[in-house]
Amino acid sequence: MTVEAVVVEELPSLVYRVELSNKSFVLAHGAGAAVKNWVRLLPGDRVEIEFGEHDLTRGRIVKKIG
């Protein structure tokens, strides 16, 4: 399941607090090309988050939008 979100805060170890469109907050870390290409995210950046099947409070940042 993938959704769009906005980065709110950068936490230690390249973990980000992001806000979903329904105003809930989740933690997300970079994955795939975002880590490989050293994509740096700042508060306000729009990203695409991928969630696992079991834990909907943590996700992976798949790509930066825009």
C-alpha positions in Angstrom: 0.0 0.0 0.0 1.5 3.4 -1.0 0.3 6.8 0.0 1.5 10.4 -0.4 2.8 12.3 2.6 4.6 15.5 3.7 7.9 15.4 5.7 7.4 17.2 9.0 10.6 16.5 10.9 14.0 14.8 10.4 14.9 12.5 13.3 18.3 10.8 14.1 19.4 7.8 11.9 17.7 9.2 8.8 14.2 8.5 10.1 11.5 11.1 9.2 8.2 12.0 10.8 5.7 12.4 8.0 2.1 13.6 7.9 -0.5 11.7 5.8 -3.4 13.4 4.1 -5.7 12.3 6.9 -3.6 14.4 9.4 -2.1 11.4 11.1 1.7 11.1 11.7 3.9 8.1 11.0 7.6 7.3 11.1 9.4 6.5 7.8 12.9 5.7 6.7 14.5 5.9 3.3 14.5 2.8 1.1 15.7 1.7 -2.3 16.8 4.5 -4.7 16.2 7.2 -2.0 19.1 5.7 0.1 21.3 4.6 -2.8 21.3 8.1 -4.4 21.7 10.0 -1.1 18.4 11.8 -1.5 18.2 14.4 1.3 14.7 15.3 2.5 13.7 18.6 4.2 10.5 19.5 6.1 7.8 20.3 3.6 9.0 17.8 0.9 6.3 15.6 -0.6 7.1 11.9 -0.6 5.5 8.6 -1.4 5.4 6.1 1.5 5.0 2.4 1.3 3.6 0.5 4.3 4.0 -3.1 5.2 1.1 -5.5 5.9 1.3 -5.6 9.7 2.5 -2.2 11.0 0.8 0.9 9.7 2.7 3.2 12.0 6.0 2.8 10.2 6.8 3.0 6.5 9.5 3.3 3.8 10.0 6.3 1.7 10.0 5.1 -1.8 10.4 8.3 -3.7 10.4 12.1 -3.5 7.6 13.8 -5.4 8.3 17.0 -7.2 
